[in-house]
């Protein structure tokens, strides 16, 4: 061995010792995120293809058609964006595969296989609500286009978990849950979207918030009872900056600085405060479980207030617009019409189709969550990065 190689190995050994000590002294929040899989619940903000199974129905969702998916996947995948969603960026940052949609695996099959379950599953469906669809139809008198509420998604998870545990040891199943990240949301937005779009009274819609938060809290508690150890719970986005809301409530007073509707953003914040209070109550009952609040609202307000800092030029108009009118009253899944014109550069836009965001906007939110300070307690992928870096260095010896 020549002297240069010896010097390099000596330097590398010293560096690894220092590196190992640094990792050992790192706070628990850094070391606690070595996840092996993700289980996700929610609506169109995190649906990676569950509603895609409706593409051959009489009324297929818009996500079945181009230009949905064009930016990253080069084809429609069922995601309601031009590319990746927040959950996709989180998965990639953890070194995990993009989430498999549950309905894509379970339809036509008797049960989910262990190999599929251990990779994680996505139960989120576009149009889904936190409250049962039947309640919203009967009590709030709104049209809810899907029946895939949070309770239905939780039942899917239970079925998948029971199916897997029937073919393997319970210990092995519990190990999967303990090492997985559970993301509950975003969910609840559609519970408000449907009545807001029909212009129900503000007080009526506000009265739904405690019920929505209770449904979210109940789901979290049940997942903990099943064995979940780490959960991320996102709040709602600032709906007052949403192009569809701006179109419907165009007579409302807009913020002179960012063009958003402050009263609607305050409603989103009211929901988010209630969610955080519910999370605190659950933390008190389960101090050994890590529950992370993800602040979608304030992470997004950064680029609504200062788009120039993020390379954005259009924050309040949709990239994808109807050729005949900007808003179509047929609001199935909260979308605009299928005949659309795409903007020249989606990466400069926040809104993709008037309801959902572009990959560029989702990337910015995901980065804010992963790098801070928009999660509480702090969420970080340093453990994964450190583990991979150490492994790669050791392979050089």
Secondary structure, 3 states (H helix, E strand, C coil): CCHHHHHHHHHHHHHHHHHHHHHHCCCHHHHCCCCCEEEEECCCCCCCCCHHHHCCCCCCCHHHCCCCCCCCCCCCCCCCCCCCCHHHHHHHHCCCCCCCEHHHHHCCCCCCCHHHHCCEEECCCCCCCCCCHHHHHHHHCCCCCCCCCHHHHHHHHHHHHHHHHHCCCHHHHHHHHHCEEEEECCCCHHHHHHHHHCCCCHHHHHCCHHHHHHHHHHHHHHHHHHCCCEEEEECCCCHHHCHHHHHHCCCCCCCCCCCCCHHHHHHHHHHHHHHHHHHHHHHHHCCCCEEEEECHHHHHHHHHHCHHHHCCCEEEEECEEECCCCCCCCCHHHCCCCCEEECCCHHHEEECCCCCECHHHHHHHHHHHHHCCCEECCCCCHHHHHHHHHHHHHCCC
